[in-house]
Amino acid sequence: MVTDRIFTHMEEKTMGVIPRPEHPQPQMERKNWMNLNGEWDFTFDFGNSGVERKLFERTELDQKITVPFCPESDLSGIGYKDFMRAVWYHRTVTLTGEQLKGRVLLHFGAVDYECRVWINGEEVGNHKGGYTSFCMDITSLVKEGENHLSVYAGDDTRSGRQPKGKQSGLYYSVGCDYTRTTGIWQTVWLEFVPEHYIEKVQYYPNIAEGTLTIKAVIKGGSGIGELTAKAFYEGRECGSAAAKVSVGVAVLTIPLSELHLWEPGAGRLYDLSLSLGEDEVSSYFGMREVSIQGEKVLINGRSVFQRLVLDQGFYPDGIYTAPDREALRRDIELSMAAGFNGARLHEKVFEPAFLYYCDKLGYLAWGEQGNWGLDVSAPQGLKCFLPEWMEAMDRDFNHPAIIGWCPFNETWNYEGRKQDDELLEIVYRMTKLFDPTRPCIDTSGNFHVRTDIYDLHDYEQDPAVFASHYQEFAEGGELLDTHPDRQTPVKGVPVFISEYGGIKWDVESGNEQSWGYGQGPETEEAFIQRYKGLTDALLDNPHMFGFCYTQLYDVEQEVNGLYTYERKPKFDMEIFKAINSRKAAIED
């Protein structure tokens, strides 16, 4: 088995001292790093005037916050739920002469939404995008001893100019929109690298040849030297390769002496070591291929029915941020216990540590962006969407668990204005240009423009009526879209119902505002029969390649999960496992 990459020697020393101490990038792990999570200075900037007031020059702020938890969360120590136009952070970082011998890189897992950074009063750079990671080279601004790190985060979820996902645009959480996240919400860390170092890598498995091709981007100029790579499976070396690096890019191919396929339920991962001079990186990969054959989506050449569940990625005490790494793994295990083999990671770019556990456990994942809140009615929306989406794909390209991309979800009309079809087509084309190895759904649920897979959302609660929607399609006829004004179904491509169910079942909140789709059943037995009837209609349809049930767990007032928000099972999950796991009509 691949080693648990996000629990290393450094975390053993820091457990209980700082939150989320694990290395935040399991596929690009170096030994020489410093976790900056923990207590920071913090202040609100409701007037968004902090730059004018030169808050970046202050070495103290008036409050304390626990990073990486957002100020809306209880775990942050702030717990402020109202809108925050901007916030500021500060902390002191002490560096040694040994750490300053090479380059010093400052990493942010995610900051929502617009981020600016200062070191010792000098601005380093900025980043826009609340879901993606970014890095800044701060070598020229840091010194031995104490250094002051100041961070500004601007956030305006009501602007229409930034993706916000399921963050509520109202003061209260309502319906399927929940508590907001402002500012830092993933790990902040430093890396200490030599002058020449590996910036990023991409992995291309070839199952037929039994090889892994690696494309590496190298920083540090020309005449860099040689990049070497070694692959291991369960501790046994099973292949290596090397390539000269002269122009900042190296491509090499490792022939594998042992071929072990990554499959649903079996995350057979290889360890990978990369080295370039003094720079050493620990990584991993999986041998997995995704393809389309008519109406089937194949994994390693085999038709596998995708039994997916909607995962919102919210936590009662951390909002967007899991309290610890065990919570990330537990959500996947709870899903698998209910008979699901994957998830739509819904309206949010999930953190790499979660994707690591998807990889490790053999759990299918659809990578999405949190596009809600962004005005897509005009081409101007492209500049607020595409750069962040490309960053998300770039960061997560190597995860074998990600078997498809979905940049948009339910692109409803925005304030009476219809979506700009050209915008969606450009994003689809850019997605396929960047990654031709995975299918892409242009916009899940409605207003398809150009897509590899046709999906629908259908929350009909009567199983008989629900089944009738797709009876003609099951018999080889036309696919019925219950909202025919949305788009014309594409013949001959894979089809699935990517949101259904959403059955309301409130077992403990007693909240009058609790929400779900349609009228909830009266009894537990009625719930199970409804669930079975809806799901059977999809499993038995020979032209459906999968389903996605809404949803895995409750989130705040939305009570249509199979688990509560605290992840307590509402039912005997063996019942749902039996319903979900039986062989589907389209399956090999």
C-alpha positions as CSV (number, residue, x, y, z in Angstrom):
1,M,0.0,0.0,0.0
2,V,1.1,3.6,-0.7
3,T,2.3,5.3,2.5
4,D,-0.1,7.8,4.1
5,R,1.4,10.8,2.3
6,I,-0.3,13.5,4.5
7,F,1.1,12.3,7.8
8,T,4.8,12.7,7.8
9,H,7.6,13.2,10.4
10,M,6.9,16.9,10.8
11,E,3.2,16.3,11.5
12,E,4.1,13.9,14.3
13,K,6.0,16.7,16.0
14,T,3.3,19.3,15.5
15,M,0.1,17.4,16.2
16,G,-1.9,19.2,18.9
17,V,0.2,22.3,18.4
18,I,-1.2,23.8,15.2
19,P,-4.4,22.9,13.3
20,R,-4.3,20.9,10.1
21,P,-0.6,20.1,10.5
22,E,-0.4,17.6,7.6
23,H,1.4,18.5,4.3
24,P,-1.2,20.2,2.2
25,Q,0.0,18.9,-1.2
26,P,0.5,15.1,-1.0
27,Q,1.6,15.0,-4.7
28,M,4.3,17.6,-4.3
29,E,5.7,17.0,-0.8
30,R,9.1,18.3,0.2
31,K,10.8,17.8,3.6
32,N,12.0,21.4,3.8
33,W,8.7,23.2,4.6
34,M,7.1,25.2,7.4
35,N,3.4,25.1,8.3
36,L,2.1,28.6,9.1
37,N,-1.3,27.5,10.4
38,G,-2.2,28.6,13.9
39,E,-2.7,31.9,15.6
40,W,-2.5,35.0,13.5
41,D,-3.5,38.7,14.1
42,F,-6.8,39.6,12.5
43,T,-9.0,42.6,11.9
44,F,-12.2,43.4,9.9
45,D,-12.1,46.0,7.2
46,F,-15.7,46.7,6.6
47,G,-15.0,49.9,4.6
48,N,-12.4,48.2,2.5
49,S,-10.0,51.1,3.3
50,G,-7.2,49.1,4.9
51,V,-4.7,49.6,2.0
52,E,-5.2,53.4,2.3
53,R,-4.7,53.1,6.1
54,K,-1.6,51.1,5.4
55,L,-2.6,48.1,7.6
56,F,0.2,46.2,5.8
57,E,2.7,48.2,7.8
58,R,1.2,47.2,11.2
59,T,2.9,44.5,13.3
60,E,-0.2,44.0,15.4
61,L,-3.9,43.8,14.7
62,D,-6.8,44.0,17.2
63,Q,-8.0,40.4,17.1
64,K,-6.7,36.9,16.9
65,I,-7.8,34.2,14.5
66,T,-6.9,30.5,14.1
67,V,-5.7,29.8,10.5
68,P,-6.8,28.0,8.3
69,F,-10.4,28.5,9.4
70,C,-12.5,31.3,8.0
71,P,-13.7,34.0,10.3
72,E,-17.3,32.8,9.9
73,S,-16.4,29.5,11.5
74,D,-16.4,28.5,15.2
75,L,-13.0,26.9,14.8
76,S,-11.5,30.3,13.8
77,G,-12.3,31.7,17.2
78,I,-14.2,34.6,15.5
79,G,-17.5,33.1,14.4
80,Y,-18.8,36.3,12.7
81,K,-21.5,35.4,10.2
82,D,-22.4,38.7,8.6
83,F,-20.9,40.0,5.3
84,M,-17.3,41.0,5.4
85,R,-16.1,43.2,2.5
86,A,-12.5,42.7,3.5
87,V,-10.4,41.3,6.2
88,W,-6.7,41.5,7.2
89,Y,-4.2,39.0,8.7
90,H,-0.7,39.4,10.1
91,R,1.8,37.1,11.7
92,T,5.6,37.0,12.4
93,V,7.7,34.4,10.8
94,T,11.2,33.6,12.1
95,L,13.7,32.3,9.6
96,T,17.2,30.9,9.9
97,G,20.2,31.5,7.7
98,E,20.1,27.9,6.7
99,Q,16.5,28.3,5.4
100,L,17.6,31.3,3.3
101,K,20.3,29.6,1.4
102,G,18.0,28.9,-1.6
103,R,14.6,30.2,-2.7
104,V,11.8,30.8,-0.2
105,L,8.3,30.1,-1.6
106,L,5.1,31.2,0.2
107,H,2.1,29.0,-0.6
108,F,-1.7,29.6,0.1
109,G,-4.0,26.7,-0.3
110,A,-7.0,29.0,-0.9
111,V,-8.0,32.6,0.0
112,D,-11.5,33.8,-0.7
113,Y,-11.6,35.9,-2.9
114,E,-9.1,38.6,-3.8
115,C,-5.8,38.3,-2.0
116,R,-2.8,40.7,-1.7
117,V,0.3,39.9,0.3
118,W,3.1,42.0,1.9
119,I,6.4,40.9,3.4
120,N,8.0,43.4,5.8
121,G,5.8,46.2,4.4
122,E,6.6,45.4,0.7
123,E,3.9,44.1,-1.5
124,V,4.8,40.7,-3.0
125,G,1.8,40.1,-5.3
126,N,-1.9,39.3,-5.6
127,H,-4.3,36.6,-6.6
128,K,-8.0,36.4,-7.6
129,G,-10.0,33.2,-7.0
130,G,-11.4,31.8,-3.8
131,Y,-10.9,28.1,-4.6
132,T,-7.4,27.7,-6.0
133,S,-3.9,27.5,-4.6
134,F,-1.1,30.0,-5.5
135,C,2.5,30.5,-4.7
136,M,4.8,33.6,-4.4
137,D,8.6,33.7,-4.4
138,I,9.5,35.9,-1.4
139,T,13.2,35.3,-1.4
140,S,14.2,38.9,-2.1
141,L,12.0,40.3,0.8
142,V,12.8,38.0,3.7
143,K,15.7,38.1,6.1
144,E,17.2,36.1,8.9
145,G,15.2,36.5,12.1
146,E,11.7,38.0,12.3
147,N,9.7,38.8,9.2
148,H,6.2,40.3,9.0
149,L,3.6,38.7,6.8
150,S,0.5,40.7,6.1
151,V,-2.5,39.4,4.0
152,Y,-5.5,41.3,2.7
153,A,-8.6,39.4,1.5
154,G,-11.4,41.1,-0.3
155,D,-14.7,39.3,-0.7
156,D,-18.0,40.4,-2.3
157,T,-20.3,37.5,-3.0
158,R,-23.1,39.7,-4.2
159,S,-21.1,41.4,-7.0
160,G,-21.9,38.9,-9.8
161,R,-18.1,39.1,-10.6
162,Q,-16.9,36.2,-8.5
163,P,-17.8,32.5,-8.2
164,K,-19.2,31.9,-4.7
165,G,-20.6,28.3,-5.0
166,K,-23.1,27.5,-2.2
167,Q,-22.3,30.6,-0.1
168,S,-25.5,32.5,0.6
169,G,-26.0,35.8,-1.0
170,L,-28.4,36.8,1.8
171,Y,-27.6,37.4,5.4
172,Y,-29.2,34.1,6.4
173,S,-28.5,30.7,5.0
174,V,-31.6,29.7,3.0
175,G,-32.6,26.7,0.9
176,C,-29.5,25.2,-0.6
177,D,-27.2,28.1,0.1
178,Y,-25.2,28.1,3.3
179,T,-22.8,30.1,5.5
180,R,-20.2,32.1,3.6
181,T,-16.4,31.7,3.7
182,T,-14.2,34.8,3.7
183,G,-10.4,35.0,3.6
184,I,-7.9,32.2,4.3
185,W,-9.5,28.8,4.5
186,Q,-6.7,26.4,3.6
187,T,-3.2,25.9,4.9
188,V,-0.6,28.5,4.5
189,W,3.0,27.3,4.3
190,L,6.6,28.0,3.3
191,E,8.9,25.9,1.2
192,F,12.7,26.2,1.1
193,V,14.0,25.1,-2.3
194,P,17.3,25.3,-4.1
195,E,17.9,27.8,-7.0
196,H,16.9,25.1,-9.5
197,Y,13.7,23.3,-8.4
198,I,10.7,21.3,-9.8
199,E,7.8,23.7,-10.1
200,K,5.1,21.3,-11.2
201,V,4.6,17.9,-12.9
202,Q,1.9,16.2,-15.0
203,Y,1.4,12.4,-15.2
204,Y,0.2,10.5,-18.3
205,P,-0.4,6.8,-17.6
206,N,-0.4,4.4,-20.6
207,I,-2.0,1.1,-19.6
208,A,-1.4,-0.6,-22.9
209,E,2.3,0.1,-22.8
210,G,2.6,-0.2,-19.0
211,T,4.3,3.2,-18.7
212,L,4.1,6.5,-17.0
213,T,5.1,9.7,-18.9
214,I,6.1,12.7,-16.7
215,K,6.1,16.3,-18.0
216,A,8.0,18.5,-15.5
217,V,8.3,22.3,-15.4
218,I,11.6,23.4,-13.9
219,K,12.5,26.8,-12.5
220,G,16.0,28.2,-12.4
221,G,17.1,29.0,-15.9
222,S,19.0,26.9,-18.5
223,G,21.7,24.3,-18.0
224,I,19.9,22.9,-15.0
225,G,21.0,19.3,-15.0
226,E,19.2,16.0,-14.9
227,L,15.7,15.1,-13.6
228,T,15.3,11.6,-12.3
229,A,12.2,9.7,-11.4
230,K,11.7,6.4,-9.6
231,A,8.4,4.5,-9.1
232,F,7.6,2.1,-6.3
233,Y,4.7,-0.2,-5.6
234,E,4.3,-1.4,-2.0
235,G,7.9,-0.5,-1.4
236,R,9.3,-2.3,-4.4
237,E,11.1,-0.3,-7.0
238,C,9.4,-1.0,-10.4
239,G,10.8,1.5,-12.8
240,S,13.0,4.6,-13.2
241,A,13.9,7.1,-15.9
242,A,16.1,10.3,-16.3
243,A,16.1,13.2,-18.6
244,K,18.5,16.1,-19.2
245,V,16.9,19.5,-18.5
246,S,18.1,22.5,-20.6
247,V,15.1,24.8,-21.3
248,G,12.9,24.5,-18.2
249,V,10.8,21.5,-19.3
250,A,11.7,17.9,-19.0
251,V,9.7,14.9,-20.4
252,L,10.5,11.3,-19.4
253,T,8.8,7.9,-19.5
254,I,9.1,5.2,-16.9
255,P,8.6,1.6,-18.0
256,L,6.8,-0.2,-15.2
257,S,7.9,-3.7,-14.3
258,E,4.6,-4.2,-12.4
259,L,1.3,-3.0,-13.7
260,H,-1.4,-2.4,-11.0
261,L,-4.6,-0.6,-12.2
262,W,-6.4,2.1,-10.2
263,E,-10.1,1.1,-10.1
264,P,-13.2,2.0,-8.2
265,G,-12.9,0.6,-4.7
266,A,-9.2,-0.2,-5.2
267,G,-6.9,2.7,-5.1
268,R,-3.7,1.0,-6.1
269,L,-1.2,3.8,-5.9
270,Y,2.4,3.9,-6.8
271,D,4.9,6.1,-4.8
272,L,7.1,8.3,-6.9
273,S,10.3,10.1,-6.1
274,L,11.5,13.0,-8.2
275,S,14.9,14.6,-7.9
276,L,16.7,17.5,-9.6
277,G,20.1,18.2,-8.0
278,E,19.4,19.0,-4.4
279,D,15.6,19.3,-4.9
280,E,13.7,16.2,-3.9
281,V,9.9,15.7,-4.2
282,S,7.8,12.8,-3.0
283,S,4.7,12.1,-5.0
284,Y,2.4,9.3,-6.2
285,F,0.3,8.3,-9.2
286,G,-2.3,5.8,-10.3
287,M,-2.6,3.8,-13.5
288,R,-6.1,4.8,-14.7
289,E,-7.7,5.7,-18.0
290,V,-11.1,7.1,-18.8
291,S,-12.8,6.8,-22.2
292,I,-16.2,7.0,-23.9
293,Q,-17.7,4.3,-26.0
294,G,-21.1,5.3,-27.3
295,E,-23.3,5.7,-24.3
296,K,-20.8,4.1,-21.9
297,V,-18.1,5.8,-19.8
298,L,-15.3,3.3,-19.5
299,I,-12.7,3.1,-16.7
300,N,-9.7,1.1,-17.9
301,G,-11.8,-0.2,-20.8
302,R,-14.6,-1.4,-18.6
303,S,-18.1,0.0,-18.2
304,V,-18.5,0.9,-14.6
305,F,-21.9,2.4,-13.4
306,Q,-21.1,5.6,-11.6
307,R,-23.1,5.4,-8.3
308,L,-22.4,9.0,-7.2
309,V,-23.6,11.2,-4.4
310,L,-23.6,15.0,-4.1
311,D,-21.0,16.1,-1.6
312,Q,-21.1,19.8,-0.7
313,G,-17.9,19.9,1.3
314,F,-19.3,21.8,4.3
315,Y,-18.5,21.2,8.0
316,P,-20.5,22.4,11.1
317,D,-17.5,23.9,12.9
318,G,-15.1,24.7,10.0
319,I,-17.6,25.7,7.2
320,Y,-15.5,25.2,4.0
321,T,-12.6,23.7,6.0
322,A,-12.5,20.2,7.6
323,P,-11.4,20.3,11.3
324,D,-8.8,17.6,10.6
325,R,-7.7,15.2,8.0
326,E,-9.7,12.3,9.5
327,A,-12.9,14.2,8.7
328,L,-11.9,14.2,5.0
329,R,-11.4,10.5,4.9
330,R,-14.5,9.8,7.0
331,D,-16.8,11.5,4.5
332,I,-15.6,9.2,1.8
333,E,-15.9,6.1,4.0
334,L,-19.5,7.2,5.0
335,S,-20.4,7.5,1.3
336,M,-18.9,4.1,0.5
337,A,-20.7,2.5,3.4
338,A,-24.0,3.6,1.7
339,G,-23.0,1.9,-1.5
340,F,-21.8,4.9,-3.5
341,N,-18.5,4.6,-5.5
342,G,-17.9,8.3,-6.0
343,A,-19.2,11.9,-5.8
344,R,-19.9,15.1,-7.5
345,L,-17.7,17.5,-5.5
346,H,-20.4,20.1,-5.8
347,E,-20.0,23.8,-6.4
348,K,-16.6,23.9,-4.7
349,V,-13.0,23.0,-5.6
350,F,-12.1,20.5,-2.9
351,E,-8.7,20.6,-1.2
352,P,-5.9,18.3,-2.3
353,A,-5.9,16.3,0.9
354,F,-9.5,15.2,0.2
355,L,-8.5,14.2,-3.3
356,Y,-5.7,12.2,-1.9
357,Y,-8.1,10.1,0.1
358,C,-10.3,9.7,-3.0
359,D,-7.2,8.4,-4.8
360,K,-6.2,6.1,-1.9
361,L,-9.6,4.6,-1.4
362,G,-10.5,4.2,-5.1
363,Y,-13.4,6.8,-5.0
364,L,-14.6,8.4,-8.2
365,A,-14.8,12.2,-8.2
366,W,-16.1,14.8,-10.6
367,G,-14.1,18.0,-10.3
368,E,-16.3,21.2,-10.3
369,Q,-16.0,24.9,-9.9
370,G,-18.2,26.9,-7.5
371,N,-19.7,28.9,-10.4
372,W,-22.9,30.1,-8.7
373,G,-22.9,33.8,-8.1
374,L,-21.0,34.6,-11.3
375,D,-22.9,36.4,-14.0
376,V,-22.4,34.3,-17.1
377,S,-24.8,36.3,-19.3
378,A,-22.0,38.2,-21.0
379,P,-18.4,37.5,-22.3
380,Q,-17.0,39.6,-19.4
381,G,-17.7,36.7,-17.1
382,L,-15.0,34.8,-18.8
383,K,-12.2,36.8,-17.2
384,C,-13.7,36.1,-13.8
385,F,-14.0,32.4,-14.4
386,L,-11.5,30.9,-16.8
387,P,-8.2,31.8,-15.0
388,E,-9.3,30.2,-11.8
389,W,-10.8,27.2,-13.5
390,M,-7.5,26.6,-15.4
391,E,-5.6,26.8,-12.0
392,A,-8.0,24.2,-10.5
393,M,-7.4,21.8,-13.4
394,D,-3.7,22.4,-13.3
395,R,-3.5,21.7,-9.6
396,D,-5.6,18.6,-9.7
397,F,-4.7,17.1,-13.0
398,N,-2.7,14.2,-11.5
399,H,-5.4,12.8,-9.3
400,P,-6.6,9.4,-10.7
401,A,-9.8,9.7,-8.8
402,I,-10.9,12.7,-10.9
403,I,-12.6,11.0,-13.8
404,G,-14.3,14.1,-15.3
405,W,-14.5,17.9,-15.2
406,C,-17.7,20.0,-14.8
407,P,-16.9,23.8,-14.9
408,F,-20.5,25.0,-14.5
409,N,-23.6,23.8,-12.7
410,E,-27.1,24.9,-13.5
411,T,-26.4,28.1,-15.3
412,W,-29.8,29.7,-14.6
413,N,-30.6,33.1,-16.0
414,Y,-28.9,35.8,-14.0
415,E,-31.3,38.7,-13.1
416,G,-33.4,38.0,-16.1
417,R,-30.4,37.7,-18.5
418,K,-29.7,34.4,-20.3
419,Q,-26.4,32.7,-20.3
420,D,-23.9,33.6,-23.0
421,D,-23.5,30.3,-24.9
422,E,-20.2,31.4,-26.4
423,L,-18.7,31.8,-22.9
424,L,-19.7,28.2,-22.0
425,E,-18.3,26.9,-25.3
426,I,-15.0,28.7,-24.8
427,V,-14.6,27.2,-21.3
428,Y,-15.5,23.7,-22.6
429,R,-12.9,24.0,-25.5
430,M,-10.3,25.3,-23.1
431,T,-11.0,22.4,-20.7
432,K,-10.5,19.9,-23.5
433,L,-7.5,21.6,-24.8
434,F,-5.8,21.5,-21.4
435,D,-6.9,18.0,-20.6
436,P,-7.9,15.7,-23.4
437,T,-7.7,12.6,-21.1
438,R,-11.1,13.2,-19.3
439,P,-14.7,13.9,-20.4
440,C,-16.1,17.4,-19.7
441,I,-19.7,18.3,-18.9
442,D,-20.1,21.9,-20.0
443,T,-22.9,22.8,-17.5
444,S,-24.5,20.2,-15.3
445,G,-28.3,20.0,-15.4
446,N,-29.4,22.6,-17.9
447,F,-28.5,24.9,-20.8
448,H,-25.9,22.6,-22.4
449,V,-24.0,24.1,-25.3
450,R,-21.2,21.6,-26.1
451,T,-20.7,18.6,-23.9
452,D,-19.2,15.1,-23.9
453,I,-21.9,13.9,-21.5
454,Y,-25.6,14.8,-21.4
455,D,-27.0,15.1,-17.9
456,L,-30.2,16.2,-16.3
457,H,-31.4,17.1,-12.8
458,D,-34.8,15.7,-11.9
459,Y,-36.3,16.0,-8.4
460,E,-39.6,14.3,-9.1
461,Q,-40.5,12.6,-5.8
462,D,-43.0,10.0,-7.1
463,P,-41.0,7.0,-8.3
464,A,-43.6,6.0,-10.9
465,V,-43.8,9.4,-12.4
466,F,-40.0,9.6,-12.3
467,A,-39.6,6.3,-14.1
468,S,-42.1,7.4,-16.7
469,H,-39.8,10.3,-17.6
470,Y,-37.2,7.9,-18.9
471,Q,-39.3,4.9,-20.1
472,E,-39.2,5.9,-23.8
473,F,-35.4,6.4,-23.5
474,A,-35.0,3.0,-21.8
475,E,-36.7,1.4,-24.8
476,G,-34.4,3.1,-27.3
477,G,-36.5,6.2,-28.0
478,E,-36.0,9.9,-27.2
479,L,-34.7,11.2,-23.9
480,L,-37.4,13.4,-22.2
481,D,-36.2,16.6,-20.6
482,T,-38.8,17.7,-18.2
483,H,-37.7,21.3,-18.9
484,P,-37.7,21.1,-22.8
485,D,-36.9,24.8,-23.1
486,R,-33.5,24.2,-21.7
487,Q,-31.8,22.3,-24.5
488,T,-32.1,19.5,-27.1
489,P,-30.7,16.2,-25.9
490,V,-27.7,14.9,-27.8
491,K,-28.2,11.5,-29.4
492,G,-25.6,8.7,-28.8
493,V,-23.6,10.3,-26.0
494,P,-23.5,9.0,-22.4
495,V,-26.5,10.1,-20.3
496,F,-27.1,10.2,-16.6
497,I,-29.3,11.9,-14.0
498,S,-26.7,13.9,-12.1
499,E,-29.1,15.2,-9.4
500,Y,-32.2,13.4,-8.2
501,G,-33.9,12.5,-4.9
502,G,-33.2,15.2,-2.4
503,I,-35.7,13.5,-0.1
504,K,-36.4,15.6,2.9
505,W,-35.9,13.8,6.3
506,D,-35.4,15.9,9.4
507,V,-34.5,13.7,12.3
508,E,-33.2,16.1,14.9
509,S,-33.1,19.8,14.0
510,G,-36.7,20.7,14.6
511,N,-36.1,23.8,12.5
512,E,-39.2,25.3,10.9
513,Q,-36.9,26.5,8.1
514,S,-35.6,23.0,7.3
515,W,-35.7,22.4,3.6
516,G,-35.6,19.6,1.1
517,Y,-37.1,18.8,-2.3
518,G,-40.8,18.2,-2.4
519,Q,-42.9,16.7,0.4
520,G,-41.0,14.4,2.8
521,P,-42.3,10.9,3.4
522,E,-44.2,10.2,6.6
523,T,-42.3,7.1,7.7
524,E,-38.8,5.6,7.5
525,E,-40.2,2.7,5.4
526,A,-41.8,5.2,3.0
527,F,-38.5,7.0,2.7
528,I,-36.7,3.8,1.8
529,Q,-39.3,2.8,-0.7
530,R,-39.2,6.2,-2.4
531,Y,-35.4,6.0,-2.5
532,K,-35.4,2.5,-3.9
533,G,-38.1,3.3,-6.6
534,L,-36.2,6.4,-7.8
535,T,-32.8,4.6,-7.9
536,D,-34.1,1.4,-9.5
537,A,-35.5,3.4,-12.4
538,L,-31.9,4.5,-13.2
539,L,-30.1,1.3,-12.5
540,D,-32.5,-0.6,-14.7
541,N,-32.2,1.8,-17.6
542,P,-29.8,0.3,-20.2
543,H,-29.0,3.7,-21.6
544,M,-28.0,5.4,-18.3
545,F,-24.3,5.1,-17.2
546,G,-24.7,6.5,-13.7
547,F,-26.7,8.5,-11.2
548,C,-25.9,11.2,-8.5
549,Y,-28.2,11.3,-5.4
550,T,-28.8,14.5,-3.6
551,Q,-27.1,14.3,-1.0
552,L,-24.6,12.6,1.3
553,Y,-25.3,14.7,4.5
554,D,-27.5,17.6,5.6
555,V,-26.0,21.1,5.5
556,E,-27.5,23.6,7.9
557,Q,-31.2,24.0,7.0
558,E,-31.0,21.6,4.0
559,V,-32.1,18.2,5.5
560,N,-32.1,15.9,2.5
561,G,-28.9,14.0,3.4
562,L,-28.6,10.3,4.3
563,Y,-26.5,11.5,7.2
564,T,-27.0,14.5,9.5
565,Y,-24.8,17.5,9.3
566,E,-22.8,15.9,12.2
567,R,-22.4,12.8,10.0
568,K,-24.7,10.6,12.0
569,P,-26.6,8.0,9.9
570,K,-30.3,8.6,9.7
571,F,-31.0,5.0,8.6
572,D,-29.4,1.6,8.5
573,M,-26.9,2.2,5.7
574,E,-26.7,-1.5,4.8
575,I,-30.2,-1.0,3.2
576,F,-29.0,1.7,0.9
577,K,-25.8,-0.1,0.2
578,A,-27.9,-3.0,-1.1
579,I,-30.0,-0.7,-3.2
580,N,-27.1,1.2,-4.7
581,S,-24.7,-1.7,-5.2
582,R,-26.6,-4.1,-7.4
583,K,-25.5,-4.5,-11.0
584,A,-26.8,-1.9,-13.4
585,A,-28.2,-2.7,-16.9
586,I,-25.4,-0.9,-18.7
587,E,-22.6,-2.4,-16.6
588,D,-20.1,-5.0,-17.9
